[in-house]
């Protein structure tokens, strides 16, 4: 299970980089596209803080300049991959106690949180691509199966 989760984290970084690279090619990307990509990254940081029990000083809709997004994605990937890599298989099924953005307490198995993070990012990347597609000759393709095919070579 740990190996699969680490693969999902690698896929997520790959997909984020594709969308960020596309945003970087647009001289004036739609503000909503930039905001949603920033949301993907800031929500990821909030979840990392929750699972590692560290204080985070960003909101889930943090403004992140496009020029910072690639480095932010890399840093957060290293952080969560290192954390997951250091866990045992049984620790992946242990529940994490945290509060949501409204202060409500929750308890969720780590594996479910990591799965949520991946699905949440995929959902919002689709929104970003939809917003920028008219401005690009080739919109980024971020399907998981494409990542799998590229990594089997």
N, CA, C and O atoms as a GROMACS GRO file, in nm:
protein
  612
    1UNK      N    1   0.082  -0.119   0.000
    1UNK     CA    2   0.000   0.000   0.000
    1UNK      C    3   0.086   0.126   0.000
    1UNK      O    4   0.056   0.223  -0.069
    2UNK      N    5   0.194   0.123   0.079
    2UNK     CA    6   0.281   0.240   0.086
    2UNK      C    7   0.339   0.273  -0.051
    2UNK      O    8   0.344   0.390  -0.091
    3UNK      N    9   0.383   0.171  -0.121
    3UNK     CA   10   0.441   0.192  -0.254
    3UNK      C   11   0.339   0.258  -0.348
    3UNK      O   12   0.374   0.348  -0.424
    4UNK      N   13   0.215   0.212  -0.342
    4UNK     CA   14   0.110   0.269  -0.427
    4UNK      C   15   0.083   0.415  -0.390
    4UNK      O   16   0.067   0.499  -0.479
    5UNK      N   17   0.079   0.445  -0.262
    5UNK     CA   18   0.056   0.583  -0.220
    5UNK      C   19   0.169   0.674  -0.264
    5UNK      O   20   0.146   0.788  -0.306
    6UNK      N   21   0.291   0.626  -0.256
    6UNK     CA   22   0.405   0.706  -0.302
    6UNK      C   23   0.397   0.726  -0.454
    6UNK      O   24   0.433   0.833  -0.503
    7UNK      N   25   0.350   0.626  -0.527
    7UNK     CA   26   0.328   0.643  -0.671
    7UNK      C   27   0.222   0.750  -0.698
    7UNK      O   28   0.237   0.831  -0.788
    8UNK      N   29   0.114   0.749  -0.619
    8UNK     CA   30   0.011   0.853  -0.636
    8UNK      C   31   0.068   0.991  -0.610
    8UNK      O   32   0.034   1.087  -0.680
    9UNK      N   33   0.155   1.002  -0.510
    9UNK     CA   34   0.218   1.131  -0.482
    9UNK      C   35   0.306   1.175  -0.598
    9UNK      O   36   0.309   1.293  -0.633
   10UNK      N   37   0.377   1.081  -0.658
   10UNK     CA   38   0.462   1.112  -0.774
   10UNK      C   39   0.376   1.153  -0.894
   10UNK      O   40   0.410   1.246  -0.967
   11UNK      N   41   0.265   1.082  -0.913
   11UNK     CA   42   0.172   1.119  -1.020
   11UNK      C   43   0.121   1.261  -0.999
   11UNK      O   44   0.116   1.341  -1.092
   12UNK      N   45   0.083   1.290  -0.876
   12UNK     CA   46   0.029   1.423  -0.847
   12UNK      C   47   0.130   1.533  -0.878
   12UNK      O   48   0.094   1.636  -0.933
   13UNK      N   49   0.256   1.511  -0.842
   13UNK     CA   50   0.360   1.610  -0.873
   13UNK      C   51   0.373   1.627  -1.024
   13UNK      O   52   0.381   1.739  -1.074
   14UNK      N   53   0.377   1.515  -1.097
   14UNK     CA   54   0.387   1.519  -1.244
   14UNK      C   55   0.272   1.599  -1.304
   14UNK      O   56   0.293   1.685  -1.389
   15UNK      N   57   0.150   1.569  -1.259
   15UNK     CA   58   0.032   1.636  -1.313
   15UNK      C   59   0.032   1.785  -1.276
   15UNK      O   60   0.000   1.869  -1.360
   16UNK      N   61   0.069   1.816  -1.152
   16UNK     CA   62   0.077   1.956  -1.113
   16UNK      C   63   0.179   2.031  -1.198
   16UNK      O   64   0.152   2.143  -1.242
   17UNK      N   65   0.295   1.970  -1.222
   17UNK     CA   66   0.396   2.035  -1.305
   17UNK      C   67   0.345   2.061  -1.446
   17UNK      O   68   0.374   2.166  -1.504
   18UNK      N   69   0.270   1.969  -1.502
   18UNK     CA   70   0.215   1.990  -1.637
   18UNK      C   71   0.123   2.111  -1.641
   18UNK      O   72   0.131   2.192  -1.734
   19UNK      N   73   0.037   2.124  -1.543
   19UNK     CA   74  -0.056   2.236  -1.541
   19UNK      C   75   0.018   2.366  -1.511
   19UNK      O   76  -0.010   2.469  -1.572
   20UNK      N   77   0.110   2.362  -1.418
   20UNK     CA   78   0.189   2.482  -1.386
   20UNK      C   79   0.269   2.527  -1.509
   20UNK      O   80   0.274   2.646  -1.539
   21UNK      N   81   0.330   2.433  -1.579
   21UNK     CA   82   0.406   2.468  -1.700
   21UNK      C   83   0.315   2.534  -1.803
   21UNK      O   84   0.356   2.629  -1.870
   22UNK      N   85   0.194   2.485  -1.816
   22UNK     CA   86   0.100   2.547  -1.910
   22UNK      C   87   0.065   2.688  -1.864
   22UNK      O   88   0.060   2.780  -1.947
   23UNK      N   89   0.041   2.707  -1.736
   23UNK     CA   90   0.012   2.842  -1.684
   23UNK      C   91   0.127   2.937  -1.712
   23UNK      O   92   0.106   3.055  -1.742
   24UNK      N   93   0.250   2.886  -1.701
   24UNK     CA   94   0.368   2.970  -1.723
   24UNK      C   95   0.381   3.016  -1.868
   24UNK      O   96   0.447   3.117  -1.894
   25UNK      N   97   0.321   2.945  -1.960
   25UNK     CA   98   0.330   2.984  -2.102
   25UNK      C   99   0.229   3.091  -2.141
   25UNK      O  100   0.238   3.147  -2.250
   26UNK      N  101   0.135   3.119  -2.055
   26UNK     CA  102   0.029   3.216  -2.084
   26UNK      C  103   0.070   3.350  -2.022
   26UNK      O  104   0.093   3.359  -1.902
   27UNK      N  105   0.077   3.453  -2.106
   27UNK     CA  106   0.125   3.583  -2.056
   27UNK      C  107   0.032   3.643  -1.951
   27UNK      O  108   0.078   3.710  -1.859
   28UNK      N  109  -0.096   3.620  -1.963
   28UNK     CA  110  -0.191   3.673  -1.866
   28UNK      C  111  -0.298   3.566  -1.839
   28UNK      O  112  -0.409   3.575  -1.890
   29UNK      N  113  -0.262   3.463  -1.760
   29UNK     CA  114  -0.358   3.355  -1.736
   29UNK      C  115  -0.481   3.405  -1.659
   29UNK      O  116  -0.472   3.500  -1.582
   30UNK      N  117  -0.594   3.340  -1.680
   30UNK     CA  118  -0.714   3.381  -1.607
   30UNK      C  119  -0.690   3.375  -1.456
   30UNK      O  120  -0.633   3.279  -1.405
   31UNK      N  121  -0.732   3.479  -1.387
   31UNK     CA  122  -0.711   3.485  -1.242
   31UNK      C  123  -0.774   3.364  -1.172
   31UNK      O  124  -0.718   3.314  -1.074
   32UNK      N  125  -0.888   3.318  -1.221
   32UNK     CA  126  -0.953   3.202  -1.159
   32UNK      C  127  -0.865   3.078  -1.173
   32UNK      O  128  -0.857   2.998  -1.080
   33UNK      N  129  -0.799   3.061  -1.287
   33UNK     CA  130  -0.710   2.946  -1.307
   33UNK      C  131  -0.593   2.952  -1.209
   33UNK      O  132  -0.556   2.850  -1.150
   34UNK      N  133  -0.536   3.069  -1.192
   34UNK     CA  134  -0.424   3.086  -1.098
   34UNK      C  135  -0.473   3.060  -0.955
   34UNK      O  136  -0.403   2.996  -0.876
   35UNK      N  137  -0.591   3.109  -0.922
   35UNK     CA  138  -0.645   3.091  -0.788
   35UNK      C  139  -0.672   2.944  -0.759
   35UNK      O  140  -0.645   2.896  -0.649
   36UNK      N  141  -0.726   2.871  -0.856
   36UNK     CA  142  -0.757   2.730  -0.834
   36UNK      C  143  -0.628   2.648  -0.822
   36UNK      O  144  -0.620   2.558  -0.739
   37UNK      N  145  -0.528   2.678  -0.904
   37UNK     CA  146  -0.401   2.606  -0.891
   37UNK      C  147  -0.337   2.638  -0.757
   37UNK      O  148  -0.278   2.551  -0.694
   38UNK      N  149  -0.348   2.763  -0.713
   38UNK     CA  150  -0.298   2.800  -0.581
   38UNK      C  151  -0.373   2.726  -0.471
   38UNK      O  152  -0.314   2.687  -0.370
   39UNK      N  153  -0.502   2.706  -0.492
   39UNK     CA  154  -0.583   2.631  -0.395
   39UNK      C  155  -0.536   2.486  -0.385
   39UNK      O  156  -0.528   2.431  -0.275
   40UNK      N  157  -0.504   2.425  -0.498
   40UNK     CA  158  -0.452   2.288  -0.496
   40UNK      C  159  -0.330   2.280  -0.405
   40UNK      O  160  -0.319   2.192  -0.320
   41UNK      N  161  -0.237   2.373  -0.426
   41UNK     CA  162  -0.112   2.371  -0.351
   41UNK      C  163  -0.130   2.411  -0.205
   41UNK      O  164  -0.069   2.350  -0.117
   42UNK      N  165  -0.212   2.510  -0.179
   42UNK     CA  166  -0.230   2.551  -0.039
   42UNK      C  167  -0.311   2.448   0.039
   42UNK      O  168  -0.283   2.424   0.156
   43UNK      N  169  -0.411   2.386  -0.024
   43UNK     CA  170  -0.486   2.280   0.045
   43UNK      C  171  -0.394   2.162   0.075
   43UNK      O  172  -0.404   2.099   0.180
   44UNK      N  173  -0.305   2.133  -0.019
   44UNK     CA  174  -0.209   2.025   0.005
   44UNK      C  175  -0.123   2.057   0.127
   44UNK      O  176  -0.097   1.970   0.210
   45UNK      N  177  -0.078   2.181   0.139
   45UNK     CA  178   0.005   2.220   0.253
   45UNK      C  179  -0.075   2.209   0.383
   45UNK      O  180  -0.021   2.167   0.485
   46UNK      N  181  -0.201   2.247   0.380
   46UNK     CA  182  -0.285   2.236   0.499
   46UNK      C  183  -0.298   2.089   0.540
   46UNK      O  184  -0.287   2.056   0.658
   47UNK      N  185  -0.321   1.999   0.443
   47UNK     CA  186  -0.332   1.857   0.474
   47UNK      C  187  -0.200   1.800   0.526
   47UNK      O  188  -0.200   1.717   0.617
   48UNK      N  189  -0.088   1.844   0.470
   48UNK     CA  190   0.042   1.798   0.520
   48UNK      C  191   0.057   1.839   0.666
   48UNK      O  192   0.104   1.760   0.748
   49UNK      N  193   0.019   1.961   0.698
   49UNK     CA  194   0.024   2.005   0.836
   49UNK      C  195  -0.064   1.921   0.927
   49UNK      O  196  -0.026   1.889   1.039
   50UNK      N  197  -0.180   1.886   0.879
   50UNK     CA  198  -0.271   1.804   0.959
   50UNK      C  199  -0.212   1.665   0.984
   50UNK      O  200  -0.217   1.615   1.097
   51UNK      N  201  -0.156   1.603   0.880
   51UNK     CA  202  -0.108   1.466   0.898
   51UNK      C  203   0.023   1.460   0.975
   51UNK      O  204   0.053   1.359   1.040
   52UNK      N  205   0.102   1.567   0.970
   52UNK     CA  206   0.228   1.569   1.042
   52UNK      C  207   0.216   1.640   1.177
   52UNK      O  208   0.312   1.649   1.253
   53UNK      N  209   0.096   1.691   1.205
   53UNK     CA  210   0.069   1.761   1.330
   53UNK      C  211   0.158   1.884   1.345
   53UNK      O  212   0.211   1.912   1.453
   54UNK      N  213   0.174   1.958   1.235
   54UNK     CA  214   0.252   2.080   1.236
   54UNK      C  215   0.161   2.199   1.208
   54UNK      O  216   0.063   2.187   1.133
   55UNK      N  217   0.192   2.312   1.266
   55UNK     CA  218   0.116   2.433   1.240
   55UNK      C  219   0.141   2.480   1.097
   55UNK      O  220   0.254   2.476   1.048
   56UNK      N  221   0.036   2.523   1.032
   56UNK     CA  222   0.045   2.574   0.896
   56UNK      C  223  -0.013   2.715   0.896
   56UNK      O  224  -0.117   2.741   0.956
   57UNK      N  225   0.055   2.804   0.829
   57UNK     CA  226   0.013   2.944   0.829
   57UNK      C  227  -0.036   2.988   0.692
   57UNK      O  228  -0.011   3.101   0.649
   58UNK      N  229  -0.106   2.898   0.624
   58UNK     CA  230  -0.168   2.932   0.496
   58UNK      C  231  -0.316   2.894   0.505
   58UNK      O  232  -0.355   2.806   0.582
   59UNK      N  233  -0.396   2.962   0.425
   59UNK     CA  234  -0.537   2.926   0.415
   59UNK      C  235  -0.552   2.830   0.297
   59UNK      O  236  -0.459   2.813   0.218
   60UNK      N  237  -0.667   2.768   0.285
   60UNK     CA  238  -0.686   2.674   0.174
   60UNK      C  239  -0.706   2.746   0.041
   60UNK      O  240  -0.710   2.680  -0.064
   61UNK      N  241  -0.721   2.877   0.042
   61UNK     CA  242  -0.730   2.956  -0.081
   61UNK      C  243  -0.622   3.063  -0.080
   61UNK      O  244  -0.650   3.181  -0.102
   62UNK      N  245  -0.500   3.022  -0.056
   62UNK     CA  246  -0.386   3.114  -0.051
   62UNK      C  247  -0.352   3.161  -0.193
   62UNK      O  248  -0.354   3.083  -0.288
   63UNK      N  249  -0.319   3.289  -0.206
   63UNK     CA  250  -0.271   3.340  -0.334
   63UNK      C  251  -0.126   3.300  -0.352
   63UNK      O  252  -0.040   3.336  -0.271
   64UNK      N  253  -0.098   3.226  -0.457
   64UNK     CA  254   0.038   3.182  -0.486
   64UNK      C  255   0.072   3.228  -0.627
   64UNK      O  256   0.003   3.189  -0.722
   65UNK      N  257   0.175   3.308  -0.644
   65UNK     CA  258   0.213   3.350  -0.779
   65UNK      C  259   0.253   3.230  -0.864
   65UNK      O  260   0.312   3.134  -0.813
   66UNK      N  261   0.222   3.234  -0.990
   66UNK     CA  262   0.256   3.125  -1.081
   66UNK      C  263   0.405   3.094  -1.074
   66UNK      O  264   0.446   2.978  -1.081
   67UNK      N  265   0.487   3.198  -1.061
   67UNK     CA  266   0.633   3.179  -1.058
   67UNK      C  267   0.680   3.099  -0.935
   67UNK      O  268   0.792   3.049  -0.935
   68UNK      N  269   0.598   3.087  -0.834
   68UNK     CA  270   0.633   3.013  -0.713
   68UNK      C  271   0.576   2.871  -0.713
   68UNK      O  272   0.617   2.788  -0.633
   69UNK      N  273   0.483   2.844  -0.801
   69UNK     CA  274   0.406   2.719  -0.793
   69UNK      C  275   0.491   2.594  -0.813
   69UNK      O  276   0.473   2.496  -0.740
   70UNK      N  277   0.582   2.595  -0.907
   70UNK     CA  278   0.664   2.477  -0.933
   70UNK      C  279   0.748   2.439  -0.813
   70UNK      O  280   0.754   2.323  -0.774
   71UNK      N  281   0.813   2.539  -0.755
   71UNK     CA  282   0.897   2.514  -0.638
   71UNK      C  283   0.812   2.472  -0.518
   71UNK      O  284   0.852   2.385  -0.440
   72UNK      N  285   0.695   2.532  -0.504
   72UNK     CA  286   0.604   2.496  -0.396
   72UNK      C  287   0.560   2.351  -0.410
   72UNK      O  288   0.560   2.276  -0.312
   73UNK      N  289   0.524   2.312  -0.530
   73UNK     CA  290   0.482   2.173  -0.555
   73UNK      C  291   0.596   2.076  -0.523
   73UNK      O  292   0.573   1.972  -0.462
   74UNK      N  293   0.717   2.109  -0.565
   74UNK     CA  294   0.834   2.024  -0.537
   74UNK      C  295   0.859   2.009  -0.387
   74UNK      O  296   0.877   1.898  -0.337
   75UNK      N  297   0.859   2.121  -0.318
   75UNK     CA  298   0.888   2.120  -0.174
   75UNK      C  299   0.784   2.037  -0.098
   75UNK      O  300   0.818   1.956  -0.013
   76UNK      N  301   0.659   2.058  -0.131
   76UNK     CA  302   0.553   1.985  -0.062
   76UNK      C  303   0.556   1.837  -0.096
   76UNK      O  304   0.527   1.752  -0.011
   77UNK      N  305   0.590   1.805  -0.220
   77UNK     CA  306   0.603   1.664  -0.259
   77UNK      C  307   0.712   1.596  -0.176
   77UNK      O  308   0.692   1.488  -0.123
   78UNK      N  309   0.828   1.661  -0.166
   78UNK     CA  310   0.938   1.605  -0.087
   78UNK      C  311   0.895   1.584   0.057
   78UNK      O  312   0.927   1.483   0.119
   79UNK      N  313   0.822   1.680   0.109
   79UNK     CA  314   0.779   1.675   0.249
   79UNK      C  315   0.684   1.557   0.273
   79UNK      O  316   0.706   1.480   0.367
   80UNK      N  317   0.582   1.543   0.192
   80UNK     CA  318   0.483   1.436   0.215
   80UNK      C  319   0.540   1.300   0.176
   80UNK      O  320   0.509   1.200   0.241
   81UNK      N  321   0.621   1.295   0.071
   81UNK     CA  322   0.680   1.167   0.031
   81UNK      C  323   0.776   1.116   0.140
   81UNK      O  324   0.779   0.997   0.170
   82UNK      N  325   0.854   1.206   0.197
   82UNK     CA  326   0.945   1.168   0.305
   82UNK      C  327   0.866   1.119   0.426
   82UNK      O  328   0.904   1.020   0.489
   83UNK      N  329   0.759   1.187   0.457
   83UNK     CA  330   0.676   1.147   0.572
   83UNK      C  331   0.617   1.007   0.548
   83UNK      O  332   0.630   0.920   0.633
   84UNK      N  333   0.554   0.987   0.434
   84UNK     CA  334   0.492   0.858   0.403
   84UNK      C  335   0.598   0.749   0.394
   84UNK      O  336   0.577   0.638   0.442
   85UNK      N  337   0.711   0.780   0.333
   85UNK     CA  338   0.818   0.682   0.320
   85UNK      C  339   0.872   0.632   0.452
   85UNK      O  340   0.922   0.520   0.461
   86UNK      N  341   0.862   0.713   0.555
   86UNK     CA  342   0.911   0.675   0.687
   86UNK      C  343   0.812   0.597   0.772
   86UNK      O  344   0.843   0.559   0.885
   87UNK      N  345   0.695   0.573   0.718
   87UNK     CA  346   0.592   0.502   0.796
   87UNK      C  347   0.591   0.353   0.765
   87UNK      O  348   0.637   0.310   0.659
   88UNK      N  349   0.539   0.277   0.858
   88UNK     CA  350   0.516   0.135   0.834
   88UNK      C  351   0.381   0.120   0.766
   88UNK      O  352   0.299   0.212   0.766
   89UNK      N  353   0.358   0.002   0.707
   89UNK     CA  354   0.229  -0.024   0.643
   89UNK      C  355   0.114  -0.005   0.741
   89UNK      O  356   0.010   0.052   0.706
   90UNK      N  357   0.131  -0.051   0.864
   90UNK     CA  358   0.021  -0.040   0.961
   90UNK      C  359  -0.006   0.105   1.001
   90UNK      O  360  -0.120   0.140   1.032
   91UNK      N  361   0.096   0.189   0.999
   91UNK     CA  362   0.075   0.330   1.032
   91UNK      C  363  -0.010   0.401   0.928
   91UNK      O  364  -0.075   0.501   0.959
   92UNK      N  365  -0.010   0.350   0.806
   92UNK     CA  366  -0.091   0.413   0.701
   92UNK      C  367  -0.240   0.400   0.726
   92UNK      O  368  -0.319   0.481   0.677
   93UNK      N  369  -0.279   0.301   0.803
   93UNK     CA  370  -0.422   0.281   0.832
   93UNK      C  371  -0.464   0.344   0.965
   93UNK      O  372  -0.581   0.342   1.000
   94UNK      N  373  -0.368   0.400   1.037
   94UNK     CA  374  -0.401   0.467   1.164
   94UNK      C  375  -0.473   0.598   1.136
   94UNK      O  376  -0.448   0.665   1.035
   95UNK      N  377  -0.562   0.633   1.226
   95UNK     CA  378  -0.639   0.756   1.210
   95UNK      C  379  -0.560   0.879   1.252
   95UNK      O  380  -0.481   0.875   1.346
   96UNK      N  381  -0.583   0.984   1.181
   96UNK     CA  382  -0.525   1.116   1.210
   96UNK      C  383  -0.638   1.199   1.271
   96UNK      O  384  -0.747   1.205   1.215
   97UNK      N  385  -0.611   1.262   1.382
   97UNK     CA  386  -0.707   1.351   1.445
   97UNK      C  387  -0.672   1.493   1.404
   97UNK      O  388  -0.557   1.535   1.419
   98UNK      N  389  -0.769   1.567   1.353
   98UNK     CA  390  -0.744   1.702   1.303
   98UNK      C  391  -0.873   1.782   1.306
   98UNK      O  392  -0.981   1.728   1.332
   99UNK      N  393  -0.861   1.910   1.281
   99UNK     CA  394  -0.977   1.998   1.268
   99UNK      C  395  -0.982   2.049   1.125
   99UNK      O  396  -0.879   2.078   1.065
  100UNK      N  397  -1.103   2.058   1.072
  100UNK     CA  398  -1.119   2.112   0.937
  100UNK      C  399  -1.106   2.264   0.940
  100UNK      O  400  -1.083   2.322   1.046
  101UNK      N  401  -1.123   2.327   0.826
  101UNK     CA  402  -1.102   2.472   0.817
  101UNK      C  403  -1.206   2.551   0.897
  101UNK      O  404  -1.187   2.670   0.922
  102UNK      N  405  -1.315   2.486   0.936
  102UNK     CA  406  -1.416   2.552   1.019
  102UNK      C  407  -1.397   2.522   1.168
  102UNK      O  408  -1.475   2.568   1.251
  103UNK      N  409  -1.294   2.444   1.200
  103UNK     CA  410  -1.265   2.411   1.339
  103UNK      C  411  -1.335   2.286   1.390
  103UNK      O  412  -1.326   2.255   1.509
  104UNK      N  413  -1.404   2.214   1.302
  104UNK     CA  414  -1.473   2.092   1.342
  104UNK      C  415  -1.373   1.977   1.355
  104UNK      O  416  -1.290   1.959   1.266
  105UNK      N  417  -1.381   1.900   1.465
  105UNK     CA  418  -1.287   1.789   1.483
  105UNK      C  419  -1.325   1.668   1.395
  105UNK      O  420  -1.442   1.639   1.372
  106UNK      N  421  -1.221   1.599   1.347
  106UNK     CA  422  -1.239   1.480   1.265
  106UNK      C  423  -1.130   1.379   1.298
  106UNK      O  424  -1.027   1.413   1.356
  107UNK      N  425  -1.156   1.255   1.260
  107UNK     CA  426  -1.059   1.148   1.275
  107UNK      C  427  -1.072   1.061   1.150
  107UNK      O  428  -1.178   1.002   1.125
  108UNK      N  429  -0.964   1.052   1.070
  108UNK     CA  430  -0.968   0.983   0.943
  108UNK      C  431  -0.839   0.903   0.925
  108UNK      O  432  -0.732   0.953   0.956
  109UNK      N  433  -0.849   0.779   0.875
  109UNK     CA  434  -0.726   0.703   0.847
  109UNK      C  435  -0.637   0.778   0.746
  109UNK      O  436  -0.686   0.836   0.650
  110UNK      N  437  -0.507   0.773   0.771
  110UNK     CA  438  -0.411   0.843   0.685
  110UNK      C  439  -0.427   0.803   0.539
  110UNK      O  440  -0.423   0.889   0.451
  111UNK      N  441  -0.445   0.676   0.511
  111UNK     CA  442  -0.459   0.630   0.372
  111UNK      C  443  -0.577   0.700   0.303
  111UNK      O  444  -0.570   0.730   0.184
  112UNK      N  445  -0.683   0.726   0.376
  112UNK     CA  446  -0.800   0.794   0.319
  112UNK      C  447  -0.770   0.942   0.294
  112UNK      O  448  -0.816   0.999   0.195
  113UNK      N  449  -0.694   1.003   0.384
  113UNK     CA  450  -0.656   1.143   0.364
  113UNK      C  451  -0.568   1.157   0.240
  113UNK      O  452  -0.589   1.246   0.158
  114UNK      N  453  -0.469   1.068   0.227
  114UNK     CA  454  -0.380   1.074   0.110
  114UNK      C  455  -0.458   1.049  -0.019
  114UNK      O  456  -0.430   1.112  -0.122
  115UNK      N  457  -0.554   0.960  -0.015
  115UNK     CA  458  -0.638   0.935  -0.133
  115UNK      C  459  -0.721   1.059  -0.164
  115UNK      O  460  -0.735   1.097  -0.281
  116UNK      N  461  -0.776   1.120  -0.062
  116UNK     CA  462  -0.852   1.244  -0.082
  116UNK      C  463  -0.766   1.352  -0.146
  116UNK      O  464  -0.809   1.418  -0.240
  117UNK      N  465  -0.644   1.368  -0.095
  117UNK     CA  466  -0.556   1.471  -0.149
  117UNK      C  467  -0.534   1.452  -0.299
  117UNK      O  468  -0.536   1.549  -0.375
  118UNK      N  469  -0.514   1.329  -0.341
  118UNK     CA  470  -0.493   1.300  -0.482
  118UNK      C  471  -0.618   1.332  -0.565
  118UNK      O  472  -0.609   1.395  -0.670
  119UNK      N  473  -0.732   1.288  -0.517
  119UNK     CA  474  -0.857   1.312  -0.591
  119UNK      C  475  -0.894   1.460  -0.592
  119UNK      O  476  -0.942   1.511  -0.693
  120UNK      N  477  -0.873   1.527  -0.482
  120UNK     CA  478  -0.903   1.670  -0.473
  120UNK      C  479  -0.820   1.748  -0.576
  120UNK      O  480  -0.872   1.834  -0.647
  121UNK      N  481  -0.692   1.717  -0.582
  121UNK     CA  482  -0.604   1.786  -0.677
  121UNK      C  483  -0.646   1.756  -0.821
  121UNK      O  484  -0.648   1.847  -0.904
  122UNK      N  485  -0.680   1.632  -0.851
  122UNK     CA  486  -0.721   1.596  -0.987
  122UNK      C  487  -0.846   1.672  -1.028
  122UNK      O  488  -0.856   1.722  -1.140
  123UNK      N  489  -0.941   1.680  -0.939
  123UNK     CA  490  -1.066   1.752  -0.966
  123UNK      C  491  -1.037   1.897  -1.003
  123UNK      O  492  -1.087   1.948  -1.104
  124UNK      N  493  -0.957   1.963  -0.921
  124UNK     CA  494  -0.929   2.104  -0.946
  124UNK      C  495  -0.835   2.126  -1.064
  124UNK      O  496  -0.847   2.228  -1.132
  125UNK      N  497  -0.742   2.034  -1.090
  125UNK     CA  498  -0.658   2.049  -1.210
  125UNK      C  499  -0.745   2.050  -1.334
  125UNK      O  500  -0.719   2.125  -1.428
  126UNK      N  501  -0.849   1.968  -1.334
  126UNK     CA  502  -0.942   1.967  -1.448
  126UNK      C  503  -1.007   2.103  -1.467
  126UNK      O  504  -1.027   2.146  -1.580
  127UNK      N  505  -1.040   2.170  -1.358
  127UNK     CA  506  -1.098   2.304  -1.368
  127UNK      C  507  -0.998   2.402  -1.428
  127UNK      O  508  -1.033   2.484  -1.513
  128UNK      N  509  -0.873   2.393  -1.384
  128UNK     CA  510  -0.770   2.484  -1.436
  128UNK      C  511  -0.752   2.461  -1.585
  128UNK      O  512  -0.748   2.556  -1.663
  129UNK      N  513  -0.741   2.336  -1.626
  129UNK     CA  514  -0.722   2.305  -1.768
  129UNK      C  515  -0.840   2.357  -1.850
  129UNK      O  516  -0.821   2.411  -1.959
  130UNK      N  517  -0.960   2.341  -1.799
  130UNK     CA  518  -1.077   2.391  -1.871
  130UNK      C  519  -1.069   2.543  -1.890
  130UNK      O  520  -1.107   2.595  -1.995
  131UNK      N  521  -1.020   2.613  -1.790
  131UNK     CA  522  -1.010   2.758  -1.798
  131UNK      C  523  -0.901   2.805  -1.895
  131UNK      O  524  -0.917   2.908  -1.960
  132UNK      N  525  -0.792   2.730  -1.906
  132UNK     CA  526  -0.680   2.776  -1.990
  132UNK      C  527  -0.678   2.712  -2.129
  132UNK      O  528  -0.605   2.759  -2.216
  133UNK      N  529  -0.756   2.609  -2.150
  133UNK     CA  530  -0.757   2.539  -2.279
  133UNK      C  531  -0.772   2.633  -2.399
  133UNK      O  532  -0.701   2.615  -2.498
  134UNK      N  533  -0.862   2.734  -2.394
  134UNK     CA  534  -0.876   2.823  -2.511
  134UNK      C  535  -0.750   2.904  -2.543
  134UNK      O  536  -0.739   2.958  -2.654
  135UNK      N  537  -0.658   2.914  -2.450
  135UNK     CA  538  -0.538   2.996  -2.469
  135UNK      C  539  -0.417   2.915  -2.513
  135UNK      O  540  -0.309   2.970  -2.531
  136UNK      N  541  -0.435   2.785  -2.529
  136UNK     CA  542  -0.322   2.697  -2.558
  136UNK      C  543  -0.344   2.618  -2.687
  136UNK      O  544  -0.456   2.579  -2.718
  137UNK      N  545  -0.237   2.597  -2.759
  137UNK     CA  546  -0.246   2.509  -2.877
  137UNK      C  547  -0.268   2.365  -2.832
  137UNK      O  548  -0.347   2.292  -2.892
  138UNK      N  549  -0.199   2.326  -2.726
  138UNK     CA  550  -0.213   2.192  -2.669
  138UNK      C  551  -0.231   2.204  -2.518
  138UNK      O  552  -0.139   2.244  -2.446
  139UNK      N  553  -0.349   2.169  -2.471
  139UNK     CA  554  -0.375   2.173  -2.328
  139UNK      C  555  -0.303   2.056  -2.261
  139UNK      O  556  -0.288   1.950  -2.322
  140UNK      N  557  -0.259   2.074  -2.137
  140UNK     CA  558  -0.189   1.965  -2.069
  140UNK      C  559  -0.284   1.847  -2.042
  140UNK      O  560  -0.399   1.865  -2.003
  141UNK      N  561  -0.232   1.729  -2.065
  141UNK     CA  562  -0.304   1.606  -2.033
  141UNK      C  563  -0.247   1.554  -1.903
  141UNK      O  564  -0.127   1.533  -1.891
  142UNK      N  565  -0.334   1.533  -1.805
  142UNK     CA  566  -0.287   1.494  -1.672
  142UNK      C  567  -0.350   1.363  -1.624
  142UNK      O  568  -0.352   1.336  -1.504
  143UNK      N  569  -0.400   1.284  -1.716
  143UNK     CA  570  -0.462   1.157  -1.678
  143UNK      C  571  -0.360   1.064  -1.614
  143UNK      O  572  -0.246   1.053  -1.658
  144UNK      N  573  -0.404   0.996  -1.511
  144UNK     CA  574  -0.320   0.901  -1.439
  144UNK      C  575  -0.264   0.795  -1.534
  144UNK      O  576  -0.147   0.758  -1.525
  145UNK      N  577  -0.348   0.745  -1.624
  145UNK     CA  578  -0.304   0.639  -1.715
  145UNK      C  579  -0.192   0.688  -1.807
  145UNK      O  580  -0.105   0.609  -1.846
  146UNK      N  581  -0.192   0.813  -1.842
  146UNK     CA  582  -0.084   0.869  -1.924
  146UNK      C  583   0.046   0.867  -1.844
  146UNK      O  584   0.152   0.832  -1.896
  147UNK      N  585   0.038   0.905  -1.718
  147UNK     CA  586   0.156   0.901  -1.631
  147UNK      C  587   0.208   0.758  -1.620
  147UNK      O  588   0.328   0.735  -1.628
  148UNK      N  589   0.118   0.662  -1.602
  148UNK     CA  590   0.158   0.521  -1.594
  148UNK      C  591   0.229   0.479  -1.722
  148UNK      O  592   0.335   0.417  -1.716
  149UNK      N  593   0.171   0.512  -1.836
  149UNK     CA  594   0.232   0.473  -1.964
  149UNK      C  595   0.371   0.536  -1.981
  149UNK      O  596   0.464   0.469  -2.026
  150UNK      N  597   0.383   0.663  -1.945
  150UNK     CA  598   0.513   0.731  -1.959
  150UNK      C  599   0.618   0.672  -1.864
  150UNK      O  600   0.737   0.672  -1.895
  151UNK      N  601   0.575   0.623  -1.750
  151UNK     CA  602   0.669   0.570  -1.652
  151UNK      C  603   0.699   0.421  -1.670
  151UNK      O  604   0.782   0.366  -1.597
  152UNK      N  605   0.633   0.356  -1.763
  152UNK     CA  606   0.662   0.216  -1.792
  152UNK      C  607   0.775   0.201  -1.893
  152UNK      O  608   0.826   0.092  -1.914
  153UNK      N  609   0.812   0.311  -1.955
  153UNK     CA  610   0.916   0.306  -2.060
  153UNK      C  611   1.052   0.286  -2.001
  153UNK      O  612   1.151   0.279  -2.075
   0.00000   0.00000   0.00000
